[in-house]
Every structure is written in structure tokens, then in C-alpha cells.
Amino acid sequence: MAETILLVEDDRSLSEIVAGHLTMEGYQVATAFDGGEASRLFAQHAFDLIILDLMLPVAGGMEILQQIRTKSWVPVLIVSAKDGDVDKALGLGFGADDYLAKPFSLIELTARVKAAIRRSKLTSQSAQAHEPAIIRVFDLVIDTDNFTVTKNGKDIKLTATEFRILKLFAANPKRVYTKGQIYESIWNEAYYGDENVINVHMRRLREKIEDDPSAPRYIKTLWGIGYKLGEPG
């Protein structure tokens, strides 16, 4: 069965081009031209991926993203002409899985779509694999079956990508990961040196799990090398 995509884009000409291309690639595509329509379609159907513009009438892209994340971890690819680091960090921090700046090529869009759906499937498969359901790191409790994290009994709300990064380190406590290895492990595609996406996710993860993000305890930085899980004691 073909994967289904919800394309939320108010530029009807661009929406038609993107939807037509993705249909030719074998996907089923539903389109929405404003935030209200996007909310309605999301409530009525299950999608494998959502492509979401930030600048939308009725309800903005960030508002729609927040609504989605209260109900689902479906991968969300943000596309926007707002190409600043602040917007990228905001979008990723709100729970988006990836960010693509306009204008973009259809080839790059297709690659991002395939990668996002592939990562989502791998996460689902790993939850079913024979691995410890509960991983403890200091006072963090990571439930790999239910995709939840608690700290001293209190829930920590992580995005799907943040959860995968934390789980990567927790499941491999002795290993040091370079940024390239983190990217290839989490995104399941080749790393070409774009550190921004790793830096944003790592910063957001530390803000959520660390008592003092400037002096991290759970995931240590090895300057010039990469990162590793912190040692107890």
C-alpha cells in the first residue's frame, strides 16, 4: 500500500506541482490550503508524513504542528521561505522532524520525504525488536515500548527525534558518537557536514533532560570528537 502524505501549502500552484510530483513517485497525497483544512484532514485520516508550510491563513504552521504533536508522532517536514536559524530552531523545537527552505528542488524534497518515512518505520520496527523495554540512565527512565521518558517520576516531553537520540546513547553507553555517526544513525542517510540540525536537536534535548544544560551530565561533549553517555558517580 502506498504511503499517504498530507501536503499543507497555501500557494496553490506550488501545491499542485509538489502533489503531482509526489503522486508520480508513488505516494497518495491529500492537500490543504490553510490551517483549518489541515486540522480537519488530520483529524479524519491517518498519514505517514505531513509536509507543512509555516505561513498559512486561518491557523499558522506552528499552531498546526502543536496540534499534531498532542496526538501523534507522525513525521513532519516543515517547508518555508523563512530560512533563519531562529525559525529552524523553533520549528525543530516544536516537534518537526526536518526543515526544508524555499525554494527547494523536487529531487531534494523527495529525498527528505523518503528519509523521514524510512526513519519513522525504523523507529516502529525497533520498538518491536528484542531489546530492553526500560533503560535507566541515572534518574532518567526511558520506556522504549511506549516512547516515554521520566525524570524523578516526572514526564519529559521529547520529540520523536530527541527520543531517538537519547535512546541511541542510552542503549550504547560505552560508545562515542561523532556528529556524522549520530546523523547517519538517526536520519539513516549520508552525512554531508551540516552540523546545524544536530546542534539544534542536541541543544533542545539537553534543555529538557539536564539540570544544567551548560554543564551536561547525561550526554557529555568530547570536544573535537563527539558525544557519549555520561559516567555515573
Residue pairs with C-beta under 8 A, 6 or more apart in sequence:
2 26
2 27
2 28
3 27
3 28
3 48
3 49
3 117
4 27
4 28
4 29
4 30
4 45
4 46
4 47
4 48
4 49
5 22
5 27
5 28
5 29
5 30
5 47
5 48
5 49
5 50
5 51
5 113
6 29
6 30
6 31
6 32
6 38
6 41
6 42
6 45
6 47
6 49
6 50
6 51
7 15
7 18
7 19
7 22
7 29
7 30
7 31
7 32
7 51
8 31
8 32
8 33
8 35
8 38
8 50
8 51
8 52
8 53
8 56
8 61
8 64
9 15
9 18
9 31
9 32
9 33
9 51
9 53
9 79
10 33
10 34
10 53
10 55
10 56
10 57
11 53
12 33
15 31
15 33
17 106
18 51
18 106
18 109
19 29
19 31
21 106
21 109
21 110
22 29
22 110
22 113
23 29
25 110
25 113
27 113
30 41
30 45
30 47
32 38
32 40
32 41
33 57
34 56
34 57
34 58
34 59
35 56
35 57
35 58
35 59
35 60
35 61
35 63
35 64
36 58
36 59
37 58
38 52
38 56
38 59
38 64
39 59
39 64
39 67
42 50
42 64
42 67
42 68
42 72
47 74
48 74
48 75
48 117
48 120
49 74
49 75
49 76
49 77
49 113
49 116
49 117
49 120
50 68
50 74
50 75
50 76
50 77
51 76
51 77
51 79
51 109
51 113
52 61
52 64
52 65
52 76
52 77
52 78
52 79
52 96
53 61
53 78
53 79
53 80
54 60
54 61
54 62
54 78
54 79
54 80
54 82
54 87
54 91
55 61
55 80
55 81
55 82
56 64
61 78
61 80
62 90
62 91
62 94
65 76
65 78
65 91
65 94
65 95
65 96
66 94
66 95
68 74
68 76
68 95
69 94
69 95
69 159
73 120
73 147
73 159
73 160
74 120
75 97
75 98
75 116
75 117
75 119
75 120
75 160
76 95
76 96
76 97
76 98
77 96
77 97
77 98
77 99
77 100
77 112
77 113
77 116
78 91
78 96
78 98
78 99
78 100
79 99
79 100
79 101
79 102
79 104
79 109
80 87
80 91
80 99
80 101
80 102
81 101
81 102
83 101
83 102
85 196
88 99
88 196
88 200
89 200
89 203
89 204
91 99
92 99
92 159
92 161
92 197
92 200
92 201
92 204
93 159
93 200
93 204
95 159
95 160
96 159
97 116
97 119
97 159
97 160
97 161
98 112
98 115
98 116
98 197
99 197
100 108
100 109
100 112
111 189
115 187
115 188
115 189
118 188
119 164
119 186
119 187
119 188
120 160
122 188
123 160
123 164
126 144
127 144
127 145
127 147
131 144
131 171
132 144
133 143
133 144
133 145
134 141
134 142
134 143
134 144
135 141
135 142
135 144
135 167
135 170
135 171
136 142
137 169
137 170
137 173
137 218
137 229
138 217
138 218
138 230
138 232
139 151
139 152
140 149
140 150
140 151
140 156
140 166
140 170
140 209
140 218
141 149
141 150
141 151
142 148
142 149
142 166
142 167
142 170
143 149
143 150
144 167
147 160
147 163
148 155
149 155
149 156
149 158
149 163
149 166
149 209
150 156
151 209
156 208
156 209
157 208
158 166
158 205
158 208
159 204
161 186
161 201
162 201
162 204
162 205
162 208
164 186
165 182
165 186
165 201
165 202
165 205
166 205
166 209
166 218
166 219
168 177
168 182
168 185
168 186
169 177
169 218
169 219
169 227
169 228
169 229
170 229
172 229
173 229
174 228
174 229
175 228
176 222
176 225
176 226
176 227
176 228
177 185
177 226
177 227
177 228
178 225
178 226
179 191
179 195
179 198
179 226
180 191
180 193
181 191
181 226
182 198
182 226
182 227
183 189
183 191
183 197
183 198
184 190
184 191
202 219
202 227
203 213
205 219
206 213
206 216
206 218
206 219
207 213
209 218
210 216
210 217
210 218
211 217
216 230
217 230
218 229
218 230
219 227
219 228
219 229
219 230
220 227
220 228
220 229
220 230
221 227
222 228
